Amino acid sequence: MLDTNREPFPIIGAGPAGLACAIVLARAGRSVVVHDRRKQPGGRFHNDFQGLENWSTQSDILHELAEAGIDPTFNHAPVRQGAVFDAWSAAYAIKSEDPLYYLVRRGDANGSLDQGLASQARALNIEIRFGDKVNEKMGPAVLAIGPRTADVIAVGYVFETDMADGNWICFDNKLAPLGYAYLLVSGGRGTVASCMFTGFKNQRYFLERTVSFFERRVGMRMSNPEPFGGYGNLRLPRTAIQGGKLVIGEQAGFQDSLAGFGMTYALRSGILAARSLLEGLDYAQLWRQELLPLLHTSISNRYLFNLAGDRGRRWALSRHIAKNDAKKTLHRLYRPWWLSRAVLPLALRRYKAPLKDKSCDHVNCACVWCEHGMAEGKAHAQTQ
Ligand SMILES: Cc1cc2nc3c(=O)[nH]c(=O)nc-3n(C[C@H](O)[C@H](O)[C@H](O)COP(=O)(O)OP(=O)(O)OC[C@H]3O[C@@H](n4cnc5c(N)ncnc54)[C@H](O)[C@@H]3O)c2cc1C
């Protein structure tokens, strides 16, 4: 249990995982200090839009955060409908009664998830030391420094636009190998990207195809486009405790293997770590109970997604997701179900090692991982 008489409790990393943990501890009266290597909140991101998914649990993610004492002090637009394209460019309208996800911005802009959580933390007297890279931490701490390698990358543009709000996704290996291309527009700003699980070396080619696809199919118009890229780490953690320190968020490997959605895992694991410190609960038991079943299902879903191929994905889209309430259908798919349980042993064997894109040999390669990630990866390794 956390000793209140000691120095402020250190959390390394001011992403959603670290800040969620810090806010819950501070609301319970604990003194906390957060260290982040970047100069400002959200420094890893480019003010691109991301989706805070709302389908993996029955309740609403914002209610879940509120129950833990985390207020939505960031812009969050509920998304209840959109369009999904299959590999033949056929469009399927999807809709749901409750928000499928909340559109948030990631980066240093006012109203971003990162700025909003950082302001909330500061209002609770949490000290956040930006520009403070931690390579080694003695004693107790929570580690939340984000991904350590690139199993998935996303490259795209953030831009201004006169388009109406909307969101579009396309499952086509010619745009995003084994992943998806997406276009998100809200309030005169847009994000277009190819999120790929392989083919990193040809990221420019896939991005060009993604841009021309959305220009052609939905009339995408970009003003002042700025290129951006990022990477994510998918792996099933054996443990989320290293050297006696609790590890949360993407650093622990908490990430959805199907879509690369890690924000809800980051927030939830931050809350679980705080509860374990406050209530003296076993963190290993908490994350295994709350997060492992979802992680297992997401690995099975990734296996099924790859196995299904273009035709199987079209069938799932046209027969299930577009025909029914999309949140309810995705909710069923994201909870353990008979097929996910049946294929789990195969999926675990297939994805035992980090996915690591074999097409990226790190030689003469300009993919986001080769450009930025490897140096950070080495720095991350030193904090262990
Ligand atoms: C382009 C892109 C699109 C994405 N889209 C979505 C989406 O739509 N939905 C979704 O749910 N997820 C999405 N994700 C994934 C999601 O952003 C991450 O899973 C989430 O940010 C993980 O949160 P975290 O707090 O664990 O780590 P991070 O957000 O990475 O935060 C870690 C922090 O630690 C700091 N840090 C690193 N090293 C050190 C060090 N040595 N010392 C001190 N500080 C350090 C970093 O500067 C950073 O601020 C996307 C990711 C990318 C790259």
The ligand as an ORCA input file, in Angstrom:
! r2SCAN-3c Opt
* xyz 0 1
  C      -0.971      7.319    -35.349
  C      -1.627      6.591    -34.199
  C      -3.005      6.457    -34.174
  C      -3.624      5.807    -33.107
  N      -4.986      5.720    -33.087
  C      -5.591      5.201    -32.002
  C      -7.016      5.195    -31.913
  O      -7.724      5.656    -32.818
  N      -7.580      4.687    -30.774
  C      -6.815      4.175    -29.750
  O      -7.368      3.755    -28.731
  N      -5.479      4.148    -29.824
  C      -4.852      4.658    -30.909
  N      -3.486      4.658    -30.966
  C      -2.724      4.065    -29.853
  C      -2.722      5.009    -28.646
  O      -2.373      6.308    -29.031
  C      -1.734      4.487    -27.598
  O      -2.020      3.128    -27.335
  C      -1.793      5.272    -26.281
  O      -1.358      6.595    -26.458
  C      -0.914      4.583    -25.240
  O      -0.906      5.399    -24.099
  P       0.308      5.295    -23.049
  O      -0.001      6.283    -21.977
  O       0.542      3.890    -22.697
  O       1.603      5.761    -23.875
  P       1.917      7.130    -24.650
  O       0.690      7.819    -25.052
  O       2.910      6.766    -25.689
  O       2.644      8.013    -23.542
  C       3.929      7.661    -23.078
  C       4.634      8.911    -22.607
  O       5.879      8.524    -22.019
  C       6.871      9.465    -22.388
  N       8.192      8.826    -22.300
  C       8.737      7.924    -23.141
  N       9.966      7.564    -22.698
  C      10.199      8.241    -21.555
  C      11.291      8.294    -20.636
  N      12.381      7.542    -20.800
  N      11.207      9.121    -19.561
  C      10.092      9.899    -19.375
  N       9.019      9.884    -20.232
  C       9.084      9.066    -21.295
  C       6.499      9.863    -23.808
  O       7.024     11.133    -24.148
  C       4.959      9.872    -23.750
  O       4.429     11.148    -23.456
  C      -2.835      5.277    -32.048
  C      -1.444      5.388    -32.074
  C      -0.837      6.043    -33.146
  C       0.655      6.162    -33.161
*
